[in-house]
Amino acid sequence: MDIAALRAAHPDHWMRAAAIRTLTLDAVAAANSGHSGMPMGMADVATVLYANHLKFDATAPDWPDRDRFILSAGHGSMLLYSLLHLTGYPEMTLDELKNFRQWGAITAGHPEYGHAPGIETTTGPLGQGLSNAVGFAMAEEILRARYGKALMDHHTYAIAGDGCLMEGVSQEAITLAGRHQLGRLIVFWDNNNITIDGTVELSDRTDQPARFRAAGWHVQEIDGHDPDAIDAAIAAAKASPLPSMIACKTHIALGHAAQDTSKGHGALTDLGQLQDAKAAYGWTTGPFEVPAEIKSWWEKVGSRGATARAEWQSRLDALSDRRKAEFARIFARDVPKSLASRIRALKKQIADEAPKVATRKASEMALEVINPVMSETVGGSADLTGSNNTKTGDLGVFDTDNRKGRYIYWGIREHGMAAAMNGMALHGGIRPYGGTFMAFTDYARPAMRLAALMGIPTVFVMTHDSIGLGEDGPTHQPVEHLAISRATPNTMVFRPADTVETAEAWELALSSKSTPSVLSLTRQGLPTVRTEHKTKNLTAQGAYVLAEATGKRRAIILATGSEVSIALAARELLQDEGIGTRVVSMPCWDLFADQSESYRRKVLPAGPVRVGVEAAVRTGWDRWLCGERGREAKSGFVGMDSFGASAPADVLYEKFGITAQAVVDKVKSLL
């Protein structure tokens, strides 16, 4: 690559892009850590995108109608940080660049949502950002159909590298976007033919443009260092009714001694090579110094969108007070005032009627009262709609001919569904929930973890939550998945015992602004255990006394979900023998742990023996059985210590020893 020729052909553009390259080199050198090559290779694309196409205002980073820019190749984080600094985002100061990857800096090794305005999502786990982008684009389509182009009319841009496209989740994202003709989604492929181990041919020979075309994308192939070609390609992509992939042929670590090598991917910290690269760029200032005229040009790019934003604000202000308040509410993630009363009414009805229903069906019953009052909910399922019970009659189906539809048929794409739902939540104005079987949290896990890390309230509806699903057998019967989900920080895991607890769990999940929720729901029918109506949301306490001991309290049985009714049956048998027994329902461990010490002591006092009951492994239970004033010698567990089997549910519970009599025997053995 002839650097001199590039400089000569487009001298102004070259120096503006060089600002990104040099800031990257300086920050990585200062940290002695980081990934230099991708920002150096994609600086030309980013410069043209920001200068000529991206709709944003650096002084109003959260403007709802801004274009979204997602750096799926998150290891190249200095590309994004450089852009935010150059265009004038106030928080992205020069000191933050100098403290790249250091304690307390907002310039983390990979972009982290919430650290600084302008970072739209947390990326680094490859393929996730690309899949988030599909959700961003879906959210834009839904909201544009609802509010019109006057309020919602923007694009989602993403930069993806070879790593993003090799990860399996990318296939799910690409085919989803093609199926739904997400014409506002534009992806730049950093086609530099380099991975950490060497050239791409070491591990892959996919014709990526053909792959995207086969999925229904508009595809262009360009020189990623030619600003005129980049500009024309973006314009053509914006004009296409299809999602667009622009294959940008680039040179990793452009202008550096490590250019076009795997070494160029990582930390380029050799001082001599760094200075040589800057000399090749024609860059004469010191470390972290950007010439005033270049910085001024970039700041004008950052302020250029102020007029469009002001015009948008005037259109918003022209709406009726009711419509304007609703728009503000959904973007603030506030629930409507009527939600609590709807949930209370459902709880009262269930307490009176006491139906026996699976909690997956109970979830549908809750959604039937929630979805009509929360226009922002968007549901879906990974090809298990009839099993997950996630579709209510009022939603309509999102499709190319019905962008107002609020139900998405995700297909068999748990990984892509979860990541795209995160994108919807990050976009704003949408409260996404989606379902699959609890065992397949394994497939959705990377996105579930990122939802927790980012602090976004995505709701994961996981049905068929135990051996209780029966004949499908151990491949589909989750035994360790509750423990895995509970081990994830900042995640509310709900395992409700009946319809009342399910409705309360939904109220809490949708009221959360910064914590994702996992709803673990049964296939099999469960009796109503909350037959005395309480207006208070008891699930919000995480655990509570469901049935008190008669006489001296000698035992406490703790249970969740389908095993609460088993615990109640065991209590009756124990009470018949004069053994006073309390039953504690624990629908959400996370919320119980957040309660005051005094409340937890009331629920779990010292003294009585304790037995936990759950059709899952014991991992995590000892916190409540042996801790919290409990004693190991006086605690036991009735549950699973193996995988399940294929048989009817009642047979499995009997064979694996999860029965009322087994609980009774365990309690008596500890007394």
C-alpha positions, 0 to 999 in steps of 0.5 A, spaced: 500 500 500 502 506 497 501 511 503 504 517 499 499 516 494 493 515 499 495 522 502 496 525 495 490 523 492 485 526 498 490 530 503 485 533 507 481 527 508 487 523 510 489 528 515 483 527 518 483 520 518 490 520 521 488 523 527 484 517 529 490 512 527 495 517 531 490 517 537 490 510 537 497 508 537 498 513 542 493 510 547 495 503 546 503 505 547 501 509 553 497 503 556 502 498 553 496 494 551 490 494 546 488 493 539 491 498 534 490 495 527 483 495 526 482 502 528 488 504 523 485 500 518 478 502 518 479 510 520 477 512 513 471 508 513 469 511 520 471 518 517 467 518 511 461 515 515 461 521 521 463 526 516 458 525 511 452 521 513 451 519 521 446 523 524 448 525 531 449 531 536 455 530 540 452 535 545 445 531 545 448 523 545 441 520 547 437 524 542 432 518 540 432 519 533 440 519 532 443 514 528 446 508 532 454 506 530 455 500 533 463 497 533 461 490 533 469 489 532 470 491 540 477 490 540 478 496 536 475 500 541 480 506 540 476 507 534 470 509 537 474 513 543 477 517 538 471 519 534 467 521 541 473 525 543 474 528 536 467 530 535 466 533 542 463 529 546 464 532 553 466 526 557 471 523 552 476 528 554 484 527 552 485 525 559 480 519 558 484 517 552 491 517 556 488 513 561 486 508 556 484 501 559 486 504 566 483 503 573 477 508 573 477 510 566 471 510 561 476 508 556 475 500 557 479 495 553 472 494 550 467 499 549 462 498 555 455 501 555 454 506 560 461 508 561 460 514 556 455 517 552 456 515 545 457 508 546 451 504 544 452 497 546 458 493 550 462 489 545 468 485 545 465 478 545 465 477 537 458 477 533 454 480 539 454 487 536 452 485 529 447 481 532 445 487 537 445 491 531 439 487 528 435 489 534 436 496 534 434 496 526 428 492 528 426 497 534 427 503 529 422 499 524 417 498 529 417 505 532 417 509 526 411 505 524 408 507 530 410 514 531 411 516 523 418 518 520 417 525 523 420 522 530 423 516 528 427 516 522 434 513 522 439 508 521 444 503 524 451 502 522 456 497 525 463 495 523 464 488 523 471 484 522 472 477 520 471 474 528 464 477 528 463 473 521 466 467 524 462 466 530 456 462 529 451 468 532 452 472 526 449 467 521 443 468 526 443 475 525 444 476 518 439 471 516 434 475 521 436 481 518 435 479 511 428 475 512 425 482 515 428 486 510 431 491 515 433 496 510 436 501 515 441 497 517 448 498 514 454 493 516 461 495 514 465 488 513 473 490 515 475 485 510 483 485 512 484 478 511 488 477 518 486 474 525 490 473 531 493 466 529 495 469 522 491 470 515 484 468 515 485 462 510 488 458 516 481 457 518 476 459 513 474 460 506 467 463 506 465 467 500 462 472 505 459 477 500 456 471 497 453 469 504 450 476 505 447 476 498 444 469 499 441 471 506 437 477 502 442 483 503 444 488 498 452 487 498 457 492 495 465 491 495 469 497 495 476 499 497 476 501 504 481 506 503 478 510 498 473 516 501 470 517 494 468 509 494 466 509 501 461 515 500 458 512 494 457 506 497 454 508 504 449 513 499 447 506 495 446 502 502 441 508 504 437 508 498 436 500 498 430 497 501 435 491 504 440 491 509 446 492 506 453 489 507 459 494 505 465 489 504 471 494 505 478 491 503 483 494 508 490 494 510 490 492 518 495 497 521 495 501 515 502 505 515 505 501 520 511 496 520 506 490 522 501 492 516 498 486 513 500 481 519 497 478 525 502 482 529 498 488 526 492 486 530 495 487 537 498 492 541 503 496 537 508 499 542 515 499 539 516 507 539 521 507 533 515 503 529 510 508 532 514 514 530 516 511 523 508 510 522 506 517 524 512 520 519 509 516 514 502 519 515 505 526 515 504 527 522 508 532 526 505 533 533 507 530 539 503 524 543 496 525 543 496 532 540 491 533 534 493 540 530 488 545 532 485 545 524 483 538 524 480 538 531 476 544 529 474 540 523 472 534 527 468 538 532 464 541 527 462 534 524 460 533 532 455 539 532 452 539 525 446 535 527 444 540 532 439 543 527 436 536 525 435 535 533 432 542 534 427 541 528 426 534 531 424 537 538 420 542 535 416 536 532 416 532 538 413 538 542 407 539 537 404 532 539 398 532 544 400 532 551 398 525 551 402 522 546 408 526 548 408 523 555 407 516 552 413 517 548 417 520 554 415 514 558 417 509 554 424 512 553 424 513 560 423 505 561 417 507 566 411 503 567 404 506 566 400 507 572 395 502 570 400 496 570 399 495 578 392 495 578 391 490 572 396 485 576 392 486 582 386 485 579 389 478 576 392 476 582 385 477 586 381 473 580 386 467 581 386 467 588 378 466 588 378 461 582 384 457 584 386 454 577 391 449 576 395 451 570 402 451 568 406 457 570 408 458 562 400 458 561 400 463 567 405 467 564 401 468 558 395 470 562 399 475 565 401 478 559 394 478 556 393 484 562 400 487 561 401 488 553 394 492 552 397 497 557 404 497 555 405 499 548 412 498 548 412 490 549 415 486 544 414 479 544 417 473 541 419 466 541 425 461 538 420 457 534 416 455 540 410 460 541 405 455 543 410 452 548 412 458 551 406 462 551 409 468 549 404 471 544 397 474 546 392 476 541 393 484 541 400 484 539 400 482 531 406 479 528 412 484 526 413 483 518 415 486 512 408 488 511 406 490 518 412 494 522 407 495 527 407 488 529 409 487 536 410 479 536 417 476 532 417 469 530 425 469 531 426 462 528 430 457 531 435 462 533 436 463 541 443 466 541 441 471 535 434 472 539 437 474 545 442 478 542 437 482 538 433 483 544 438 486 547 439 491 541 432 493 542 432 494 549 438 499 548 435 502 542 430 505 547 422 505 546 422 497 546 421 492 552 423 486 549 421 479 552 423 472 548 422 465 550 425 458 549 426 452 553 430 453 560 435 448 557 437 452 551 439 458 556 446 455 554 445 458 547 442 464 549 447 465 555 452 470 552 447 475 550 444 474 557 450 475 561 451 481 557 444 484 558 446 483 566 453 487 565 450 492 561 444 493 566 439 493 561 432 490 563 431 484 557 426 479 559 428 472 558 422 467 558 424 460 559 419 455 560 420 447 561 424 448 567 425 442 570 424 434 569 417 436 570 417 437 562 417 429 562 418 425 556 423 429 552 428 427 556 435 429 559 437 433 553 431 438 554 431 437 562 435 443 565 438 441 572 444 446 572 441 452 569 438 455 575 444 455 578 448 458 572 443 464 571 443 465 579 450 465 579 450 471 574 451 478 577 445 483 576 440 478 574 433 477 577 431 469 576 424 468 578 421 461 579 414 462 581 410 457 584 403 459 581 399 464 577 399 469 582 407 469 583 408 469 576 404 475 575 408 478 580 414 476 577 412 480 571 410 486 574 417 486 577 421 484 571 417 490 567 418 495 572 426 494 572 430 499 568 437 496 569 436 489 571 435 483 566 430 477 568 429 470 567 422 467 568 423 460 569 416 457 568 413 450 568 410 445 563 406 441 567 400 444 571 401 447 578 395 448 583 394 455 586 398 456 592 396 463 594 389 462 595 389 468 600 389 475 596 394 480 598 395 486 594 402 487 596 407 484 591 410 478 596 415 476 590 418 483 591 421 480 597 424 474 594 422 469 599 416 469 604 412 465 609 407 461 605 404 457 610 406 457 618 407 452 623 402 450 627 405 449 634 412 449 636 416 450 629 421 445 628 422 445 621 422 450 615 421 447 608 424 452 603 422 451 595 421 454 589 416 453 583 413 447 582 416 444 588 412 449 593 406 445 592 410 439 594 413 442 600 406 444 602 404 437 602 410 435 606 408 440 611 401 437 612 404 430 613 409 433 618 403 437 622 399 430 622 405 427 626 405 433 631 412 436 627 410 444 626 413 446 619 413 452 616 413 453 608 417 458 605 416 460 598 423 463 594 421 465 587 427 470 587 433 469 591 436 475 588 431 479 591 431 476 598 438 477 598 437 484 597 432 484 603 434 487 610 437 482 615 431 483 620 427 481 614 431 475 612 431 473 620 424 473 620 423 468 614 429 464 616 430 464 624 435 460 627 433 453 630 429 449 626 431 444 621 431 446 614 430 442 607 430 445 601 426 442 595 427 444 588 428 439 581 435 442 580 442 441 583 443 443 590 449 448 587 447 455 591 442 452 596 447 452 602 447 459 602 440 459 605 440 452 608 447 452 612 448 460 612 443 465 614 443 462 621 442 455 619 447 449 620 450 444 616 448 438 621 441 441 621 440 442 613 438 437 607 436 438 600 431 434 596 432 435 588 437 433 583 444 430 583 444 427 576 441 429 569 434 427 568 431 421 564 425 420 559 418 418 562 412 422 564 413 427 569 410 424 575 414 418 574 420 422 574 419 425 580 417 419 584 423 415 581 428 421 582 425 422 589 422 429 589 416 427 593 412 430 599 414 423 603 421 424 601 421 431 604 418 428 610 423 423 611 429 428 610 426 433 615 425 427 620 432 425 619 435 431 621 430 432 627 
